[in-house]
Amino acid sequence: MKSSEPTIAHNVIAGNNDGGAIRLSKEGRAKIEHNLICHNLAGGVECTNSWMTFAHNVVINNAGTGVGYSNRVLPHIKPSVLTHNVIRGNTMTQIRVEAEEPLLVTHSNVEGGFAGVGNSDTAPAFPADGCSGSASVNRYDTRRYLTTLEVEQADFQPNALVGRVIRVGNEWGVIHSNTRQSLVVWGLRQNHRGKMTFEILPTYQRIRNSIGQDGKPMTKPKTIRIAGIVLKWIRADKEANYRRIVPLIREAAANGAQVICTTECFLDGYAIADKSIPLETYRALGEPIPTGDYYQRLAQLADELNVHLVAGMLEADGEYRYNTAVLIGPNGKLIGKYRKQKLQHESVRNTAGDTSSTHDTPYGCVGIMICADRTEETIVRRFCENGAEFLLCPSGGMFGPKSNDPIVQARSRENGVYIVFVHPAEFLVTGPDGSIVERTLLGDCLLIAPEEVGSEKDKSGVFYFDLPL
C-alpha cells in the first residue's frame, strides 16, 4: 500500500499465505478499524515508514508478528496510534517496534503486556461460538463460486452462520448460507473431493467489551436499569429545558437507573424544526462539547448521581452544527458522542455525522442512534457490526404503533438486539425478536409553549426497563 489514505474497516482478513494481512509502506497512510485479522501465515499488520490509526481490531493467532512498526522520523508523517485492540496468540511477537519515534498504544489487550495507558495482558473471555467437524462436497456452483458442504451429525439453526469465516482443509471461505445439515461456502476451489475437516472460527464479536477504560477486564451484571425521560420540548429555551429535566433525572437515579436517556435535542427543544428562527439565533443555541456551560452542568449531575447519562442537544463545533447525543459517565467524564446521520429537513442548517459509533460500558457495548437513523437498515446494522449489544434511540419525530413502532421492531429483529426508544410522547422498548416489550404513550404532542408548562398538555414522566445482559 503506497501513498494512499484508505479506511480499512469491518473486514475479516484470514488465511493469507504470503505477505501477511496488511502492509503499509513508503509513507502510506490508513485508518484500520474494527477488523478481525487471524491465521495469516506471514503475520498480521506491518507498518514501515507510514502512519496508521489502528483501533478496535482483533489480531489473533497469526504465524509471525501481530503488529510490526518500523518507522524513521519523517516530518510530514505523524506518529501512529493503536487503541482498543486485542492482540494475542501470534507466534512470534505481539507488537514489534523498531522505530526512531515512539508508538502510542493505549487501552489494548496485549498478550504479555505492553507499556501504555490502560493496557492489559489479562486473557479476555472469548465467546465459545466456534465449531469444527467433518463434511463432504455436495455440489459446486461455478457461476457464483459457491460450494455446498454436507456436514455429518449437524443441527445448525438455518442461516445462523451467515458471514462466518470457515477453514476447509487448508482453504478459507465465508459462509454464504446454511441449513440444519449443510453449509454453502463462498471462496473454495472446485477440486475438493471426499470427506474433509472444517473449522468455523469464533466470532470474537464481543472480545473488546471485556476491556474497560482502565484496561482491566469488566464483569457485567445480569441486568441494567435504563430510564427514559419523556418530556415535552420548549422550543429554543435551553435554560427552561434544563431546569425541567433535572428533577426527572434525579428521580430516575433515586429509583435505581444506571443509564438515563433524554429525548432528541432535549436541551434546545429541537429548534431545528422551526426554520423561522433566525439563523444566527439558531446557531447560538449550539452547545460546545465538552466546554459548554449546560454540558458541564449535565456532567456534574451525572457525577453527583453516579449514573451514565445520554443527553440530546444541538452541538456547536466551530462553524458546524450537529444533532448530537452525548454519553457521560458516572464520573462526569465524556465517554463519547454520536452525531445523527440521517438529517432530512435538518440538512439546511446541520451537518450529518458519518459513523455508527459504539461505546464500552460496564454493562456492555452500547450504540446510540438518533430519531430518523432508525429508518435506515444500514445505519443500524453498522452499530451492531461495531459491537453494540443494545441500542438507545433518543427521538423526536413520528411515534406510536402506526408510524413508528413497527420500524423499531424491524431493526431489533434484524439485528437481534434490544432498542430503547425515548420520545417526548412515547417510551418504547423492542426485544431481539422484534416484540414490543414496553410501551407507554404520553399525550399526542411533542412541544409546548412556555405558558403551557404544568397544564394538561404538559405530560411527562420517567419510565424504566431492566434490560437483560
C-alpha positions as a Python dict, from the first residue, in 0.01 Angstrom:
ca = {
    (1, 'M'): (0, 0, 0),
    (2, 'K'): (176, 318, -116),
    (3, 'S'): (100, 688, -68),
    (4, 'S'): (-272, 641, -7),
    (5, 'E'): (-516, 723, 272),
    (6, 'P'): (-774, 443, 273),
    (7, 'T'): (-1000, 330, 553),
    (8, 'I'): (-985, -45, 607),
    (9, 'A'): (-1280, -134, 826),
    (10, 'H'): (-1521, -416, 914),
    (11, 'N'): (-1328, -692, 737),
    (12, 'V'): (-1216, -1044, 819),
    (13, 'I'): (-861, -1093, 686),
    (14, 'A'): (-765, -1455, 733),
    (15, 'G'): (-561, -1735, 579),
    (16, 'N'): (-324, -1537, 358),
    (17, 'N'): (-21, -1749, 273),
    (18, 'D'): (211, -1473, 151),
    (19, 'G'): (264, -1116, 262),
    (20, 'G'): (59, -1125, 578),
    (21, 'A'): (-269, -943, 619),
    (22, 'I'): (-199, -568, 577),
    (23, 'R'): (122, -393, 472),
    (24, 'L'): (179, -15, 475),
    (25, 'S'): (499, 123, 326),
    (26, 'K'): (656, 423, 154),
    (27, 'E'): (472, 688, 353),
    (28, 'G'): (133, 524, 326),
    (29, 'R'): (-150, 638, 549),
    (30, 'A'): (-452, 437, 665),
    (31, 'K'): (-724, 407, 923),
    (32, 'I'): (-758, 41, 1018),
    (33, 'E'): (-1066, -16, 1234),
    (34, 'H'): (-1295, -298, 1350),
    (35, 'N'): (-1123, -581, 1164),
    (36, 'L'): (-1058, -944, 1255),
    (37, 'I'): (-705, -1035, 1143),
    (38, 'C'): (-625, -1401, 1208),
    (39, 'H'): (-450, -1716, 1087),
    (40, 'N'): (-229, -1539, 831),
    (41, 'L'): (93, -1727, 763),
    (42, 'A'): (324, -1423, 733),
    (43, 'G'): (200, -1214, 1024),
    (44, 'G'): (-75, -960, 1078),
    (45, 'V'): (-6, -589, 1018),
    (46, 'E'): (324, -430, 917),
    (47, 'C'): (372, -52, 912),
    (48, 'T'): (701, 74, 762),
    (49, 'N'): (773, 446, 733),
    (50, 'S'): (399, 506, 728),
    (51, 'W'): (120, 624, 954),
    (52, 'M'): (-188, 443, 1076),
    (53, 'T'): (-470, 477, 1325),
    (54, 'F'): (-527, 121, 1440),
    (55, 'A'): (-840, 88, 1656),
    (56, 'H'): (-1088, -176, 1774),
    (57, 'N'): (-920, -462, 1585),
    (58, 'V'): (-867, -822, 1689),
    (59, 'V'): (-527, -954, 1577),
    (60, 'I'): (-505, -1314, 1683),
    (61, 'N'): (-336, -1645, 1601),
    (62, 'N'): (-123, -1523, 1313),
    (63, 'A'): (203, -1700, 1226),
    (64, 'G'): (463, -1431, 1292),
    (65, 'T'): (425, -1083, 1439),
    (66, 'G'): (84, -944, 1526),
    (67, 'V'): (164, -575, 1462),
    (68, 'G'): (505, -459, 1337),
    (69, 'Y'): (610, -94, 1341),
    (70, 'S'): (931, 20, 1171),
    (71, 'N'): (943, 395, 1125),
    (72, 'R'): (1206, 660, 1096),
    (73, 'V'): (1118, 1017, 1193),
    (74, 'L'): (951, 1189, 898),
    (75, 'P'): (832, 1550, 949),
    (76, 'H'): (517, 1502, 743),
    (77, 'I'): (421, 1163, 892),
    (78, 'K'): (265, 1180, 1236),
    (79, 'P'): (319, 901, 1492),
    (80, 'S'): (84, 606, 1469),
    (81, 'V'): (-174, 530, 1736),
    (82, 'L'): (-300, 188, 1846),
    (83, 'T'): (-602, 191, 2077),
    (84, 'H'): (-870, -50, 2200),
    (85, 'N'): (-728, -354, 2020),
    (86, 'V'): (-688, -718, 2117),
    (87, 'I'): (-352, -860, 2007),
    (88, 'R'): (-291, -1216, 2126),
    (89, 'G'): (-177, -1561, 2023),
    (90, 'N'): (58, -1451, 1743),
    (91, 'T'): (350, -1693, 1722),
    (92, 'M'): (648, -1454, 1727),
    (93, 'T'): (583, -1111, 1883),
    (94, 'Q'): (252, -945, 1960),
    (95, 'I'): (381, -591, 1893),
    (96, 'R'): (728, -530, 1746),
    (97, 'V'): (865, -175, 1748),
    (98, 'E'): (1181, -85, 1555),
    (99, 'A'): (1141, 288, 1521),
    (100, 'E'): (1303, 623, 1586),
    (101, 'E'): (975, 752, 1724),
    (102, 'P'): (751, 603, 1995),
    (103, 'L'): (442, 400, 1917),
    (104, 'L'): (142, 508, 2127),
    (105, 'V'): (-52, 202, 2244),
    (106, 'T'): (-348, 257, 2479),
    (107, 'H'): (-645, 64, 2620),
    (108, 'S'): (-544, -254, 2442),
    (109, 'N'): (-532, -617, 2550),
    (110, 'V'): (-187, -743, 2454),
    (111, 'E'): (-61, -1088, 2546),
    (112, 'G'): (245, -1039, 2766),
    (113, 'G'): (153, -675, 2826),
    (114, 'F'): (269, -352, 2664),
    (115, 'A'): (358, -17, 2818),
    (116, 'G'): (85, 244, 2783),
    (117, 'V'): (-226, 389, 2942),
    (118, 'G'): (-499, 136, 3011),
    (119, 'N'): (-326, -166, 2856),
    (120, 'S'): (-385, -516, 2997),
    (121, 'D'): (-246, -864, 2947),
    (122, 'T'): (-536, -1047, 3111),
    (123, 'A'): (-680, -1303, 2873),
    (124, 'P'): (-1029, -1184, 2766),
    (125, 'A'): (-1330, -1412, 2769),
    (126, 'F'): (-1371, -1535, 2412),
    (127, 'P'): (-1720, -1638, 2303),
    (128, 'A'): (-1744, -2014, 2269),
    (129, 'D'): (-1924, -1998, 1936),
    (130, 'G'): (-1674, -2167, 1706),
    (131, 'C'): (-1714, -2528, 1595),
    (132, 'S'): (-1549, -2797, 1382),
    (133, 'G'): (-1637, -3126, 1220),
    (134, 'S'): (-1631, -3334, 905),
    (135, 'A'): (-1807, -3264, 577),
    (136, 'S'): (-1817, -3368, 214),
    (137, 'V'): (-1882, -3165, -102),
    (138, 'N'): (-2235, -3196, -233),
    (139, 'R'): (-2212, -2958, -528),
    (140, 'Y'): (-2017, -2662, -666),
    (141, 'D'): (-2176, -2357, -832),
    (142, 'T'): (-1918, -2248, -1090),
    (143, 'R'): (-2103, -1926, -1172),
    (144, 'R'): (-2116, -1796, -818),
    (145, 'Y'): (-1814, -1980, -670),
    (146, 'L'): (-2028, -2145, -404),
    (147, 'T'): (-1951, -2486, -255),
    (148, 'T'): (-2221, -2680, -70),
    (149, 'L'): (-2091, -2897, 213),
    (150, 'E'): (-2297, -3173, 374),
    (151, 'V'): (-2200, -3188, 741),
    (152, 'E'): (-2205, -3504, 949),
    (153, 'Q'): (-2413, -3502, 1268),
    (154, 'A'): (-2507, -3134, 1236),
    (155, 'D'): (-2810, -2946, 1362),
    (156, 'F'): (-2741, -2579, 1280),
    (157, 'Q'): (-3001, -2307, 1307),
    (158, 'P'): (-3091, -2214, 947),
    (159, 'N'): (-2881, -1918, 825),
    (160, 'A'): (-2746, -1856, 1176),
    (161, 'L'): (-2390, -1887, 1040),
    (162, 'V'): (-2413, -1641, 751),
    (163, 'G'): (-2098, -1431, 721),
    (164, 'R'): (-1888, -1655, 945),
    (165, 'V'): (-1531, -1742, 848),
    (166, 'I'): (-1463, -2110, 780),
    (167, 'R'): (-1148, -2310, 712),
    (168, 'V'): (-1199, -2622, 499),
    (169, 'G'): (-882, -2828, 484),
    (170, 'N'): (-616, -2566, 407),
    (171, 'E'): (-852, -2318, 241),
    (172, 'W'): (-1055, -2031, 378),
    (173, 'G'): (-1400, -1914, 286),
    (174, 'V'): (-1708, -1729, 409),
    (175, 'I'): (-2041, -1895, 482),
    (176, 'H'): (-2300, -1768, 235),
    (177, 'S'): (-2597, -1957, 385),
    (178, 'N'): (-2672, -2271, 582),
    (179, 'T'): (-2943, -2523, 656),
    (180, 'R'): (-2952, -2759, 953),
    (181, 'Q'): (-2716, -3010, 786),
    (182, 'S'): (-2536, -2812, 515),
    (183, 'L'): (-2311, -2511, 465),
    (184, 'V'): (-2288, -2305, 145),
    (185, 'V'): (-1939, -2154, 135),
    (186, 'W'): (-1803, -1882, -93),
    (187, 'G'): (-1437, -1885, -197),
    (188, 'L'): (-1329, -2251, -206),
    (189, 'R'): (-1163, -2419, -505),
    (190, 'Q'): (-1364, -2660, -716),
    (191, 'N'): (-1136, -2963, -679),
    (192, 'H'): (-1239, -3079, -333),
    (193, 'R'): (-1317, -3449, -318),
    (194, 'G'): (-1431, -3682, -43),
    (195, 'K'): (-1452, -3602, 325),
    (196, 'M'): (-1262, -3315, 478),
    (197, 'T'): (-1240, -3138, 812),
    (198, 'F'): (-1371, -2788, 866),
    (199, 'E'): (-1344, -2525, 1138),
    (200, 'I'): (-1581, -2230, 1182),
    (201, 'L'): (-1395, -1953, 1363),
    (202, 'P'): (-1537, -1790, 1674),
    (203, 'T'): (-1690, -1450, 1606),
    (204, 'Y'): (-1467, -1265, 1857),
    (205, 'Q'): (-1755, -1016, 1831),
    (206, 'R'): (-1760, -913, 2194),
    (207, 'I'): (-1398, -954, 2278),
    (208, 'R'): (-1327, -585, 2315),
    (209, 'N'): (-1616, -540, 2553),
    (210, 'S'): (-1420, -729, 2818),
    (211, 'I'): (-1170, -442, 2834),
    (212, 'G'): (-1258, -137, 3041),
    (213, 'Q'): (-1132, 218, 3010),
    (214, 'D'): (-863, 127, 3265),
    (215, 'G'): (-753, -176, 3064),
    (216, 'K'): (-887, -421, 3321),
    (217, 'P'): (-1149, -685, 3246),
    (218, 'M'): (-1506, -575, 3311),
    (219, 'T'): (-1759, -802, 3479),
    (220, 'K'): (-2109, -735, 3351),
    (221, 'P'): (-2414, -756, 3577),
    (222, 'K'): (-2710, -969, 3468),
    (223, 'T'): (-2938, -670, 3401),
    (224, 'I'): (-2915, -295, 3361),
    (225, 'R'): (-3188, -50, 3459),
    (226, 'I'): (-3243, 205, 3182),
    (227, 'A'): (-3462, 511, 3238),
    (228, 'G'): (-3620, 715, 2959),
    (229, 'I'): (-3713, 1078, 3033),
    (230, 'V'): (-4035, 1152, 2840),
    (231, 'L'): (-4060, 1531, 2845),
    (232, 'K'): (-4218, 1790, 2613),
    (233, 'W'): (-3989, 2042, 2447),
    (234, 'I'): (-3992, 2417, 2493),
    (235, 'R'): (-3855, 2550, 2168),
    (236, 'A'): (-3516, 2726, 2177),
    (237, 'D'): (-3506, 2774, 2557),
    (238, 'K'): (-3206, 2587, 2693),
    (239, 'E'): (-3244, 2712, 3050),
    (240, 'A'): (-3609, 2611, 3073),
    (241, 'N'): (-3549, 2267, 2926),
    (242, 'Y'): (-3253, 2209, 3157),
    (243, 'R'): (-3445, 2315, 3469),
    (244, 'R'): (-3739, 2093, 3374),
    (245, 'I'): (-3532, 1779, 3321),
    (246, 'V'): (-3308, 1790, 3630),
    (247, 'P'): (-3579, 1672, 3877),
    (248, 'L'): (-3666, 1385, 3642),
    (249, 'I'): (-3302, 1276, 3614),
    (250, 'R'): (-3277, 1284, 3993),
    (251, 'E'): (-3596, 1077, 4018),
    (252, 'A'): (-3456, 819, 3776),
    (253, 'A'): (-3132, 788, 3973),
    (254, 'A'): (-3322, 755, 4301),
    (255, 'N'): (-3516, 464, 4151),
    (256, 'G'): (-3201, 276, 4059),
    (257, 'A'): (-3148, 374, 3695),
    (258, 'Q'): (-2792, 313, 3581),
    (259, 'V'): (-2836, 462, 3235),
    (260, 'I'): (-3065, 762, 3186),
    (261, 'C'): (-3165, 877, 2837),
    (262, 'T'): (-3331, 1202, 2727),
    (263, 'T'): (-3515, 1273, 2404),
    (264, 'E'): (-3353, 1402, 2087),
    (265, 'C'): (-3225, 1759, 2130),
    (266, 'F'): (-3396, 1797, 2466),
    (267, 'L'): (-3173, 2093, 2555),
    (268, 'D'): (-3267, 2326, 2268),
    (269, 'G'): (-3617, 2185, 2226),
    (270, 'Y'): (-3537, 2055, 1877),
    (271, 'A'): (-3504, 2410, 1747),
    (272, 'I'): (-3410, 2288, 1400),
    (273, 'A'): (-3782, 2217, 1340),
    (274, 'D'): (-3858, 2591, 1331),
    (275, 'K'): (-3684, 2744, 1029),
    (276, 'S'): (-3834, 3083, 1115),
    (277, 'I'): (-3579, 3112, 1395),
    (278, 'P'): (-3310, 3348, 1257),
    (279, 'L'): (-3002, 3156, 1151),
    (280, 'E'): (-2768, 3333, 1392),
    (281, 'T'): (-3011, 3279, 1679),
    (282, 'Y'): (-3030, 2912, 1591),
    (283, 'R'): (-2653, 2875, 1567),
    (284, 'A'): (-2612, 3043, 1906),
    (285, 'L'): (-2813, 2759, 2060),
    (286, 'G'): (-2528, 2519, 1980),
    (287, 'E'): (-2351, 2373, 2282),
    (288, 'P'): (-1973, 2323, 2264),
    (289, 'I'): (-1877, 1974, 2386),
    (290, 'P'): (-1728, 1937, 2644),
    (291, 'T'): (-1669, 2305, 2728),
    (292, 'G'): (-2027, 2437, 2710),
    (293, 'D'): (-2199, 2556, 3026),
    (294, 'Y'): (-2501, 2325, 3001),
    (295, 'Y'): (-2285, 2029, 2906),
    (296, 'Q'): (-2073, 2095, 3215),
    (297, 'R'): (-2383, 2112, 3433),
    (298, 'L'): (-2507, 1780, 3295),
    (299, 'A'): (-2164, 1624, 3351),
    (300, 'Q'): (-2164, 1743, 3714),
    (301, 'L'): (-2511, 1595, 3759),
    (302, 'A'): (-2401, 1255, 3620),
    (303, 'D'): (-2101, 1266, 3854),
    (304, 'E'): (-2313, 1356, 4156),
    (305, 'L'): (-2572, 1085, 4087),
    (306, 'N'): (-2318, 822, 3973),
    (307, 'V'): (-2509, 741, 3652),
    (308, 'H'): (-2446, 714, 3281),
    (309, 'L'): (-2636, 998, 3112),
    (310, 'V'): (-2733, 1013, 2744),
    (311, 'A'): (-2837, 1369, 2658),
    (312, 'G'): (-2954, 1508, 2324),
    (313, 'M'): (-2851, 1858, 2218),
    (314, 'L'): (-2751, 2082, 1929),
    (315, 'E'): (-2372, 2069, 1922),
    (316, 'A'): (-2150, 2359, 1814),
    (317, 'D'): (-1813, 2253, 1675),
    (318, 'G'): (-1651, 2555, 1514),
    (319, 'E'): (-1865, 2660, 1220),
    (320, 'Y'): (-2059, 2333, 1217),
    (321, 'R'): (-2380, 2238, 1398),
    (322, 'Y'): (-2473, 1876, 1471),
    (323, 'N'): (-2773, 1694, 1614),
    (324, 'T'): (-2578, 1512, 1886),
    (325, 'A'): (-2629, 1278, 2178),
    (326, 'V'): (-2353, 1268, 2440),
    (327, 'L'): (-2275, 975, 2669),
    (328, 'I'): (-2144, 1099, 3004),
    (329, 'G'): (-2000, 850, 3251),
    (330, 'P'): (-2074, 824, 3625),
    (331, 'N'): (-1751, 1011, 3695),
    (332, 'G'): (-1871, 1308, 3489),
    (333, 'K'): (-1631, 1232, 3204),
    (334, 'L'): (-1734, 1230, 2839),
    (335, 'I'): (-1732, 868, 2718),
    (336, 'G'): (-1833, 960, 2366),
    (337, 'K'): (-2084, 1134, 2145),
    (338, 'Y'): (-2289, 1043, 1843),
    (339, 'R'): (-2392, 1272, 1558),
    (340, 'K'): (-2715, 1199, 1374),
    (341, 'Q'): (-2656, 1066, 1022),
    (342, 'K'): (-2997, 1087, 852),
    (343, 'L'): (-3088, 1457, 865),
    (344, 'Q'): (-3364, 1508, 606),
    (345, 'H'): (-3501, 1863, 662),
    (346, 'E'): (-3226, 1938, 917),
    (347, 'S'): (-2956, 1945, 649),
    (348, 'V'): (-3023, 2311, 567),
    (349, 'R'): (-2860, 2409, 898),
    (350, 'N'): (-2698, 2097, 1045),
    (351, 'T'): (-2413, 1874, 929),
    (352, 'A'): (-2458, 1497, 918),
    (353, 'G'): (-2246, 1255, 1115),
    (354, 'D'): (-2079, 968, 932),
    (355, 'T'): (-2011, 697, 1191),
    (356, 'S'): (-2231, 447, 1376),
    (357, 'S'): (-2012, 472, 1683),
    (358, 'T'): (-2033, 245, 1987),
    (359, 'H'): (-1913, 280, 2345),
    (360, 'D'): (-1792, 30, 2602),
    (361, 'T'): (-1955, 46, 2946),
    (362, 'P'): (-1960, -190, 3244),
    (363, 'Y'): (-2296, -308, 3109),
    (364, 'G'): (-2170, -398, 2764),
    (365, 'C'): (-2124, -212, 2438),
    (366, 'V'): (-2395, 45, 2361),
    (367, 'G'): (-2487, 217, 2037),
    (368, 'I'): (-2677, 546, 2035),
    (369, 'M'): (-2873, 639, 1725),
    (370, 'I'): (-3099, 942, 1686),
    (371, 'C'): (-3456, 952, 1554),
    (372, 'A'): (-3463, 905, 1173),
    (373, 'D'): (-3147, 692, 1185),
    (374, 'R'): (-3376, 406, 1290),
    (375, 'T'): (-3537, 405, 945),
    (376, 'E'): (-3209, 315, 771),
    (377, 'E'): (-3122, -54, 793),
    (378, 'T'): (-2755, 4, 709),
    (379, 'I'): (-2702, 271, 975),
    (380, 'V'): (-2848, 47, 1244),
    (381, 'R'): (-2665, -262, 1121),
    (382, 'R'): (-2332, -83, 1144),
    (383, 'F'): (-2385, -16, 1514),
    (384, 'C'): (-2418, -389, 1566),
    (385, 'E'): (-2125, -467, 1338),
    (386, 'N'): (-1926, -228, 1558),
    (387, 'G'): (-2012, -440, 1861),
    (388, 'A'): (-2329, -282, 2003),
    (389, 'E'): (-2513, -522, 2234),
    (390, 'F'): (-2810, -291, 2281),
    (391, 'L'): (-2923, 39, 2126),
    (392, 'L'): (-3064, 362, 2263),
    (393, 'C'): (-3267, 591, 2038),
    (394, 'P'): (-3331, 947, 2161),
    (395, 'S'): (-3601, 1064, 1926),
    (396, 'G'): (-3849, 1337, 1845),
    (397, 'G'): (-4019, 1260, 1516),
    (398, 'M'): (-4301, 1019, 1441),
    (399, 'F'): (-4420, 797, 1723),
    (400, 'G'): (-4683, 541, 1812),
    (401, 'P'): (-4798, 198, 1691),
    (402, 'K'): (-4891, 304, 1338),
    (403, 'S'): (-4599, 509, 1209),
    (404, 'N'): (-4306, 433, 1439),
    (405, 'D'): (-4319, 114, 1641),
    (406, 'P'): (-4308, -137, 1350),
    (407, 'I'): (-3989, 31, 1226),
    (408, 'V'): (-3816, -4, 1562),
    (409, 'Q'): (-3941, -362, 1590),
    (410, 'A'): (-3792, -444, 1250),
    (411, 'R'): (-3450, -304, 1343),
    (412, 'S'): (-3449, -508, 1665),
    (413, 'R'): (-3547, -824, 1482),
    (414, 'E'): (-3292, -777, 1201),
    (415, 'N'): (-3005, -728, 1444),
    (416, 'G'): (-3117, -936, 1741),
    (417, 'V'): (-3087, -652, 1994),
    (418, 'Y'): (-3299, -457, 2239),
    (419, 'I'): (-3377, -99, 2136),
    (420, 'V'): (-3488, 162, 2390),
    (421, 'F'): (-3672, 448, 2218),
    (422, 'V'): (-3724, 774, 2411),
    (423, 'H'): (-3954, 1043, 2267),
    (424, 'P'): (-4148, 1344, 2404),
    (425, 'A'): (-4468, 1139, 2373),
    (426, 'E'): (-4355, 773, 2393),
    (427, 'F'): (-4132, 530, 2578),
    (428, 'L'): (-4081, 209, 2378),
    (429, 'V'): (-3866, -100, 2421),
    (430, 'T'): (-3842, -365, 2147),
    (431, 'G'): (-3690, -708, 2202),
    (432, 'P'): (-3433, -903, 1996),
    (433, 'D'): (-3720, -1098, 1837),
    (434, 'G'): (-3894, -777, 1731),
    (435, 'S'): (-4160, -791, 2002),
    (436, 'I'): (-4294, -493, 2198),
    (437, 'V'): (-4151, -533, 2548),
    (438, 'E'): (-4258, -198, 2696),
    (439, 'R'): (-4467, 82, 2552),
    (440, 'T'): (-4618, 392, 2711),
    (441, 'L'): (-4778, 675, 2514),
    (442, 'L'): (-4796, 1010, 2690),
    (443, 'G'): (-5014, 1263, 2517),
    (444, 'D'): (-5016, 1347, 2149),
    (445, 'C'): (-4786, 1648, 2130),
    (446, 'L'): (-4407, 1695, 2137),
    (447, 'L'): (-4389, 2069, 2202),
    (448, 'I'): (-4547, 2311, 2447),
    (449, 'A'): (-4537, 2689, 2482),
    (450, 'P'): (-4385, 2838, 2798),
    (451, 'E'): (-4728, 2933, 2928),
    (452, 'E'): (-4843, 2569, 2894),
    (453, 'V'): (-4592, 2436, 3150),
    (454, 'G'): (-4784, 2241, 3412),
    (455, 'S'): (-5101, 2225, 3205),
    (456, 'E'): (-5288, 1912, 3096),
    (457, 'K'): (-5089, 1926, 2772),
    (458, 'D'): (-4757, 1907, 2962),
    (459, 'K'): (-4749, 1532, 3025),
    (460, 'S'): (-4412, 1394, 3131),
    (461, 'G'): (-4265, 1103, 3321),
    (462, 'V'): (-3976, 867, 3387),
    (463, 'F'): (-4009, 513, 3254),
    (464, 'Y'): (-3786, 214, 3326),
    (465, 'F'): (-3672, -109, 3168),
    (466, 'D'): (-3448, -370, 3328),
    (467, 'L'): (-3257, -486, 3021),
    (468, 'P'): (-3115, -841, 3035),
    (469, 'L'): (-2746, -866, 2953),
}
